[in-house]
Amino acid sequence: MPETLPSWLPPIGLLLIGSCLVSGLVSCLGTAFVIRWATNLGVIDRPNERSSHQRPTPRGGGIAVVAVALLAAFSFWMTGISVPDGSWAVLVGAIVIATVSGFDDVSPISPRLRLAVQISAAVIAMAGTGPIPSIDLGSMGQYATGLAGWILPVFWIVGMTNAFNFMDGIDGIAGITAIVAIGVIAAAFAVAGEPFLMLLAASTAAAAAGFLVWNWPPARIFMGDVGSAFLGYLIAVLPLMAGPEKSSWLIPLTAFVMWPFLFDTVYTMARRILKKENVLEAHRSHIYQRLVIKGFSHSAITCLYGLLGLVAGGAALYAKLRPGSHETAELAALGSVILGATGLIVGVHVAEAKTGGRVSA
């Protein structure tokens, strides 16, 4: 891994800046249009006993992010920038995910059908990118996956898609996490020498920022499944698009920057399984939801989750940028995850104990 930025980055810098500015502006204006469109069509999320909002709010704003990301991919291809092999299979999967999730925002479909679509999209993506031959854990070594390398991508993509979707439950949290995670991934692509993927990731992060203008607490519109499922899928497949050698370290990097969402999802599911609850049933028992119920603001929790991901992801990326100090950076990344996870668990239990018990559903 090079310690300096690749020679192609400065010349392409103007395109990077311009694409980010345009993507952010178009997404912001597009989301404003979607607010009016969704309101007129009655695509409204109305509060109920499991909601974290208190007033009817239009949903589906993520469609602007989807449109900008796909248009950016096509635009960069038109400029003649080299596109990684299998990229179009991945984008076909993204379109499938976004289309079905968009229908789900308008008229809910069954969880089993959603899962079947997600698995299909993951298989389509893997057909283009191929298996994951190994996982590079830095100073802990590089481990071959063998036959599991053909199965891991499907679990990785479907798991990340659902984790992001599950965690889009309060104002701003999905938008700020997308900015942080995809922004760190874009920086990693710059270091790895992947201009197309860097531009695509940076433009998508900018599009998420444009959406966040309207989704910051108190939200004027929600992202909806069309945005959250698409972004979760894209975050999972972007590392795979870089090829087998680079994906071996990009996947762990992505796991580090996305750890708050992944940890909250796994912890909550395990807790519900132990309580013999239906994990497919809507609930308000994620850690972030429980903290909001106990009085923490949407903006505070949103910033906390974004900061936790940024610290771990930034340390993990620094470990690749500076091989001479990689062990210290790796320890910092791992330590931030352990301390952060412990802090979330202890914090939510302390908050619930002070205000009269836990949330059971």
N, C-alpha and C positions, 0 to 999 in steps of 0.2 A: 504493500500500500504506500503510495507516494506521500511524502511529507509536505509537498507544495501542491498548489492547485494546477490542473493540467493547462497546457499552453492554449488550448482552444477556448478556455473560459472567458478571458478578457474580450476577444473579438465578438463573442456571442452575448456579451453582457448587455448591450443595448436592446437586443431582442428579448432578453430575459426581463429587463425592467419594463419595457413596453408591453409585453404580453401580460405581465402581472397587473399593470395599471389598467389595461383594457379589460382583462378578465374580472377584476374586482369591480370596475364600474358597470360592466354589462350585467354581472350577477346582481349587483345592488338594484339597478333599474329593472331588471327582469323580475326580481323578487317583489318589487313594488307593484308590477303588473299582475303577478300571481296573487297578491293579496286581494286585489279588486276582483280578479277572475274567480278565485275560490269563494269569496264572499257572495258574489252574484249567483254562483252555482250551488251554494249551500254546502260546500266542502268544509265543514266546520267541526272543530273538536270541542264538544260541549262538556263542561265539568261534570264529574260524577264522584262517587265516594273513593275512587282509586286515582283521581287526578291530582296533579300537583299545581294546577292553575285554577283560577277562580272565575274567569270570564270566558265566554265563547270566543274561540280563536281559530282563524282559518289555518288549514294545514296544506302540505304539498309544496312548500316553498323551496324544497330541495331540488325541484325540477329545473330551476334556474342554474344551480350548480352542475347538474348533470349535463345540461345543454352546453354550458360554457366549457366543461372539461372535454366533451366529445368534439366540439368545434375547434378547440385548441389542438387536440390530437390531429385532426384533419389538416389544420392550417400549417402545423409544423411539418407534416408529411409533404405538403405542397411546396414548402420552401426547399425541399431537397435534402433535409437532414436525414441521416441514416436512421432507419427504424429497425429496432431489434426484431429478430425472427420470432414469429408467433404473436406479435403485438396485436394483429387484427383479430385473431381468435379470442384474445383476452377482451378486446373492446366489444366483440359480439356478445360475449358473456355479460359484459357490463350493461349492454342495451337490454338484454333479456331480463336481468335483475331489475333494472330501473322500470321497464315496461310493466312487469307483473306487480312490482311494488306500488307503482302509480295507480294501477287498477285497485289495489288493496286499500289505498287511501280513500278512494271514492266509494267502493263497495267491498267490505271486508271479505277475504277469501280464507279458506281453511288453513290452519298451520301446517298440515301435512302437504298440501299443494305448494305452499311457499317453500317448504323444505325440499320438496322434489325439484322445484325450479332452481333453487340454490345449488343443489347437488349437480344438476344438469349444467348450470353455468360454470361450476368449478371444473367439471370434466372437460367442457369446451376449452376453458383456459389452459388446463393441463395438456390438452392435445396440442396446443401451440407452444407452450413453454417446456414441456417435458417434465421428467421427475426431478426430485431433489436428491442428488447423489450423496451429499454430505452436509453436515452442520458444523460450522466453525465457531467454537466457543473461546477463541483467543488463547489465553495462557492455559486454559483447561484442555486444550487439544481440539483436533478436528475429527469428527466421527462419521464414518460411512453409514448410510441409511439402508443400503441393500434393497431388498424388495419393498421395504416400507416406504422407500422414496417415491413409489408410485401412488401410495395411499395418503401419505402425509399432506400433499398439496390440497387434496379434497377436504380433509379435516381442517386444515389451516384456513382455507378460503371460507368454508361454510361457518366455521367457528367465529372468525373475525367479522363476517357479515352479520351474524346474529348478535354478537357481543356489542357491536356498534349500534345496532337497532334497539337492543334492550336498554342501552344506556342513554338513549335520547329521550329522557323523561322530564328534564327541567330546562328552563330557558338558558340558552347559550352553551350548554355543556357539550353538545355534539359539534357545534361550530368551532369553538375554541380548541377542542381536541383535534379536529380535522386540520386546523391551521398549524398547530404544534407538530402533530405527527407527520403530516405530509410535507411540512416545511423542513423537518429534520431529514426525512427521506430524500427530499430534493437536494439538500446539502450533501448527503451521502452519494447521490448520483453524480454530483459535480466532482467529488473526489474520485469516484470510480471510473470517470471518463465516459459517462452516458448522457450526451447532450439532449437527445430527444426525451428521455425519461426525466431528466432534470427539468426541462421546460414544461413538460406535461404536469409533473408534480407541483412545481412552483405555481403554475397557472391555476391548478385545482385548489391549492391552498389559498390563493388570492380570491378565487370564486367563493370559497367558504367564508372569507373575510367580508366579502360583499353581502353575502346572505346574513352574516352575523349582525350587520347594521340594524336589521329589522327583527332579529331574534334575540338581541341582548335584553336582559330583564328590564322592564316587563315586555315580553315578546309580543310583536304585532302579528307574527305568523310562526307556525311550527314547520320544521323541516319535513316531517312526514316520512313514511317508509321509503318513498321514492328517493329521498336524499340520503337517509341514514343507511339503508341497505346498500345503495350504490357506493357510498364512501367507504363503508366497511369492506366491501368487495374490492374496491380499488386499492385500499391500503394493503390488503392481503396479496394482491396480484402484482403490484408494482415491483417488489423485490424479485419475484419470479421472472419478470420480463427481462431482467438484466443478465440472465443466463446462469448455468449451473455453478460456475466458479464464484461469481459475485453474490448470487443469492444465498450461498452458504453462510456469509456473514451479514448480509442485509436482512435476512429473516430474524436472527436474534436481535439485531438493532431495532427492527420494527416492534418486536415483542417488548423490548425495554421501553420504547417511547409510548407504547400502547398499554403498558402494564396496569394503570389504574382501571381502565375499562375491562381488561381481561380478568384481573383479580376480583373486582367487584362482581362480575358476572359469575365466575366460578365459585366464589365464596357464597354468593346468594343462592345459587342453584344447589350447592352442597347442603346449605342450611335448610333449604326447603325440602330437599329429599329426606334428610334426617327427621324432619317434622312430618313426613309423609304427606306433603302437599303436592298438588298437580303443578309441575314446573311449567306447563304450557298455558296455565291460566294467568290472566292479568293480575298484577299485584303491585304493592308499594313497599317491598321489603329489600330493595337494593340499599346499600349503605348510603349512597347519596340521597336517596328518597327519605330514608329514616332520619338523616341529619336535617333535611328540610322540614320534616314533620315536627322535629324538636326545636325549631326556631331559627335555624341558620338560613341565611338568604340564598336565593338562587345564584346571585352574582358571586358570593363568597365561595360556595361549593364549586361553581364553574371555574373560578380562578384557581382554586386549590387543585383540582384534578388536572387542569392544564399545566400548572407549575410542576406537579409531581412527575408528569410525563416528560416535560422539558428537561428537568434535572437528570433523570435517568437516561433519556435518549441522548442528551448532549454529552454526558460522560461516556456513554458507549461509543458515540461517534468520535470523540476525542481520542479514545483508545486506538482507533484505526488511523487517525490522523498522525498521532505521535507514537510510533511503535516503541520508542525508547522508554516511554512512561506508561505503557499499556496496562501493566499490572495494577498500578495505582488507580488509573482511570476505571478499570474494570471493577476494582473493589469499591470505588465511589458509586458506580452505577448499581452494583448489586446491593451495596449498603443502603442507598437511597430507596430502593424497592422494599427491602426488609423493614427499614425504619418507617417508611410511608405506609406500608400495609399494616404494621403493628399500630401505628398512630390512628389509622382509620378505624380499626376494630376497637381499640381502647376508647377512642373519642366517641364513637356512636354509642357504646355501652355506657359510658359515663353520662352522656347527654340524656339517654333514656332513663338511667337510674335517677338522675336529678329531677326529671319531670314526670315520673310515674310509670315506669315500665316500658317494655319493648312493644314494637309493632309486630303483630303476629301474621299479617298477610300483606 
